[in-house]
Amino acid sequence: MNAYVRNAITGVLLVGLWGPGSVRAAGMVPETPIVVLDEGVGEAGINVFNSEPHPALLHTSVEDVPQDTESLLLLTPPVARVEAGATQRVRFILRSAEPLKTERLKRVVFEGIAPQDSSGNAQISLSVRQNIPAILRPKHLPIDREPWKHLLWSQKGTEVQVRNPSPYVVRLGHSVMLLPRQRELDLGRTYVLPGETLTLSGTVERGQAATHVRLFPVTTYGFAIAHFDAPLGLD
């Protein structure tokens, strides 16, 4: 599968039937694909909609990315009953001991817990977890709608690296492509944090000089753009 196809696919949910009982997917749907919290405001909120035809418990949690495990967010309520077709507001409160110097990345998980079936029928509920990013923004940091343009790409021998010298979290597709030979390399994840340097998975054959890197950026609010070609330097 090439980079164009991989980066166009956002996810697939498979649901099957198990025996004589039924299987249903229970979904809590956040109104936006991301939580953005401005330090100057100190908190942010998001509405979560219960798309199922029955009431359910909404369980919300904050997860750290492996590269940043500092606890920075409080949320309320962590658990709430949401009626069928109703909406629950969840608030996130910044609790950093020091002012933020760069954007920070967390994950927020919304999970619906269906009530127990009292009909006596064998029934299995698949709780669909919605896992979305949360970006915490420093108070005086200007908005940059194209933060991927700050990334610096370089080749050293057979390895390709990317460095993010900016204070912005850069989101992009899992793969990039070296041009002009269209050699695909794996970034390993879909974000580059401020100050990070990553070595891409895969090697470049000697003698096959690349001049640019084609990446597939994602805007702050989760919208993918076609592609962006960045120059590739040589170390």
VMD Tcl script that draws the C-alpha trace (Angstrom):
set ca {
  {0.00 0.00 0.00}
  {1.54 3.32 -1.02}
  {1.56 6.55 0.97}
  {-1.34 8.07 -0.94}
  {-3.67 5.20 -0.02}
  {-2.45 4.80 3.56}
  {-2.85 8.45 4.39}
  {-6.32 8.59 2.86}
  {-7.61 5.88 5.20}
  {-8.57 7.19 8.63}
  {-9.99 4.03 10.17}
  {-12.23 1.02 9.72}
  {-14.70 -0.42 12.23}
  {-15.63 -4.08 11.79}
  {-18.76 -5.48 13.41}
  {-19.80 -9.13 13.16}
  {-22.45 -11.48 14.53}
  {-21.68 -13.94 17.33}
  {-24.03 -16.92 17.61}
  {-27.73 -16.53 18.43}
  {-27.34 -13.24 20.27}
  {-26.88 -9.82 18.75}
  {-23.93 -7.44 18.63}
  {-24.29 -3.69 18.60}
  {-21.87 -0.78 18.56}
  {-22.39 1.83 21.27}
  {-21.02 5.23 20.31}
  {-20.31 8.49 22.08}
  {-19.50 11.04 19.38}
  {-17.48 14.20 20.17}
  {-18.57 17.31 18.26}
  {-15.04 18.06 17.01}
  {-12.09 15.77 16.12}
  {-9.74 17.56 18.52}
  {-9.65 19.47 21.80}
  {-7.68 22.74 21.66}
  {-6.98 24.40 25.00}
  {-5.54 27.92 25.09}
  {-3.42 28.62 28.17}
  {-4.76 32.18 28.21}
  {-8.28 30.83 28.75}
  {-7.19 28.02 31.05}
  {-9.85 25.54 30.02}
  {-11.72 24.09 27.06}
  {-14.92 22.14 26.59}
  {-16.39 19.70 24.11}
  {-19.90 18.34 23.62}
  {-20.27 14.57 23.33}
  {-23.40 13.12 21.71}
  {-24.92 9.75 22.61}
  {-25.76 8.30 19.19}
  {-27.36 5.16 20.60}
  {-31.11 4.57 21.16}
  {-30.58 3.97 24.89}
  {-28.98 5.83 27.80}
  {-25.36 5.07 28.54}
  {-22.55 6.08 30.85}
  {-19.98 8.33 29.24}
  {-16.50 7.61 30.60}
  {-13.86 10.21 29.69}
  {-10.12 9.93 30.32}
  {-6.88 11.66 29.36}
  {-3.98 9.62 27.99}
  {-0.36 10.73 27.69}
  {1.65 10.24 24.54}
  {4.79 8.21 25.30}
  {7.06 11.23 24.73}
  {5.25 13.52 27.20}
  {3.93 11.97 30.41}
  {3.52 15.12 32.50}
  {0.01 15.33 33.94}
  {-1.41 18.62 32.65}
  {-5.18 18.17 32.36}
  {-8.07 17.80 34.78}
  {-11.46 16.89 33.37}
  {-15.01 17.04 34.62}
  {-17.14 15.00 34.74}
  {-15.09 11.81 34.33}
  {-18.31 9.76 34.30}
  {-21.80 10.93 33.36}
  {-25.10 9.35 32.38}
  {-26.22 10.52 28.93}
  {-29.72 9.86 27.68}
  {-30.36 8.55 24.17}
  {-29.89 11.37 21.68}
  {-28.65 13.76 24.36}
  {-25.38 15.66 24.69}
  {-22.96 15.93 27.59}
  {-20.48 18.78 28.01}
  {-17.00 17.73 29.18}
  {-14.59 20.39 30.48}
  {-10.80 20.22 30.47}
  {-8.80 22.40 32.85}
  {-5.09 23.16 32.50}
  {-3.04 22.53 35.63}
  {0.53 23.27 34.57}
  {2.80 24.46 37.39}
  {4.78 26.62 34.93}
  {3.79 28.59 31.83}
  {3.78 26.51 28.66}
  {6.77 27.14 26.41}
  {5.57 25.02 23.47}
  {2.42 23.26 22.39}
  {1.81 19.99 24.23}
  {0.00 16.92 22.95}
  {-2.33 14.65 24.91}
  {-5.08 12.19 23.93}
  {-8.68 12.21 25.12}
  {-10.75 9.01 25.16}
  {-14.56 8.93 25.21}
  {-16.19 5.59 25.86}
  {-19.87 4.70 26.19}
  {-20.85 1.98 28.65}
  {-24.23 0.51 27.72}
  {-26.71 -0.52 30.43}
  {-27.11 -4.20 31.18}
  {-29.78 -5.91 29.09}
  {-32.74 -6.97 31.28}
  {-34.58 -8.92 28.56}
  {-32.67 -12.14 29.19}
  {-31.49 -12.35 25.57}
  {-27.86 -13.07 24.87}
  {-26.46 -9.74 23.77}
  {-22.96 -8.34 23.45}
  {-22.27 -4.60 23.46}
  {-19.22 -3.33 21.63}
  {-18.21 -0.06 23.24}
  {-16.65 2.14 20.57}
  {-13.85 4.25 22.01}
  {-13.36 7.66 20.45}
  {-9.71 8.66 20.87}
  {-8.92 12.21 19.78}
  {-5.90 14.50 20.21}
  {-5.78 17.41 22.64}
  {-3.37 20.25 21.94}
  {-2.45 22.65 24.75}
  {-1.32 26.03 23.41}
  {0.93 28.55 25.18}
  {-0.73 31.83 26.07}
  {1.07 34.14 23.64}
  {1.92 31.71 20.85}
  {0.68 33.00 17.46}
  {-1.55 30.67 15.48}
  {0.28 28.96 12.61}
  {-2.05 27.26 10.15}
  {0.82 25.50 8.33}
  {3.19 24.29 11.07}
  {4.53 21.46 8.88}
  {6.52 24.06 6.94}
  {8.83 24.38 9.98}
  {10.00 20.76 9.70}
  {13.60 20.26 8.57}
  {14.31 17.11 6.57}
  {17.83 15.77 6.05}
  {19.60 12.71 4.71}
  {22.74 11.32 6.33}
  {24.13 8.31 4.51}
  {21.20 5.97 4.01}
  {19.05 7.48 6.78}
  {16.48 10.25 6.61}
  {15.67 12.40 9.65}
  {13.12 15.07 10.42}
  {13.57 17.79 13.03}
  {10.93 20.10 14.45}
  {12.63 23.29 15.71}
  {9.30 25.07 16.15}
  {7.06 25.36 19.24}
  {4.18 23.71 17.34}
  {2.91 20.13 17.36}
  {2.98 19.00 13.73}
  {0.45 16.38 12.64}
  {0.89 14.44 9.42}
  {0.34 11.11 7.75}
  {2.18 7.99 8.82}
  {4.31 7.82 5.67}
  {6.32 10.21 3.53}
  {7.71 9.82 0.04}
  {11.17 10.74 -1.21}
  {11.20 12.48 -4.57}
  {11.81 12.12 -7.43}
  {12.06 8.30 -7.15}
  {8.97 7.99 -4.93}
  {10.70 5.95 -2.25}
  {8.27 5.50 0.69}
  {9.49 5.79 4.29}
  {7.60 5.30 7.55}
  {7.56 8.06 10.16}
  {6.46 5.62 12.87}
  {3.64 7.86 14.12}
  {1.44 10.73 13.01}
  {2.98 13.67 14.88}
  {6.28 15.39 15.56}
  {6.53 17.21 18.87}
  {8.36 20.53 19.36}
  {12.13 20.04 19.55}
  {11.99 16.41 18.40}
  {14.27 14.72 15.89}
  {13.02 11.45 14.39}
  {14.79 8.91 12.19}
  {12.42 7.43 9.64}
  {12.01 3.69 9.22}
  {13.58 2.43 6.00}
  {16.81 3.24 4.23}
  {17.74 5.04 1.06}
  {19.95 3.15 -1.36}
  {23.26 4.82 -2.04}
  {23.38 6.51 -5.38}
  {19.64 7.24 -5.34}
  {19.74 10.92 -4.46}
  {16.48 12.47 -3.28}
  {15.80 16.19 -3.46}
  {12.45 16.55 -1.68}
  {10.17 14.86 0.83}
  {6.47 14.63 0.05}
  {4.45 14.65 3.25}
  {0.73 14.54 3.91}
  {-0.04 17.15 6.57}
  {-3.05 17.34 8.84}
  {-4.25 20.72 10.08}
  {-4.72 21.48 13.75}
  {-8.40 20.65 13.46}
  {-7.86 17.34 11.70}
  {-8.29 18.23 8.03}
  {-5.89 16.50 5.65}
  {-4.41 18.45 2.76}
  {-3.30 16.84 -0.51}
  {0.44 16.97 0.10}
  {3.38 19.27 0.72}
  {6.86 18.91 -0.78}
  {9.69 19.97 1.52}
  {13.34 20.22 0.51}
  {15.66 17.43 1.67}
  {19.08 18.55 2.85}
  {22.27 16.49 3.08}
  {24.28 16.23 6.30}
}
mol new
graphics top color blue
foreach p $ca { graphics top sphere $p radius 0.5 }
foreach p [lrange $ca 0 end-1] q [lrange $ca 1 end] { graphics top cylinder $p $q radius 0.2 }
display resetview
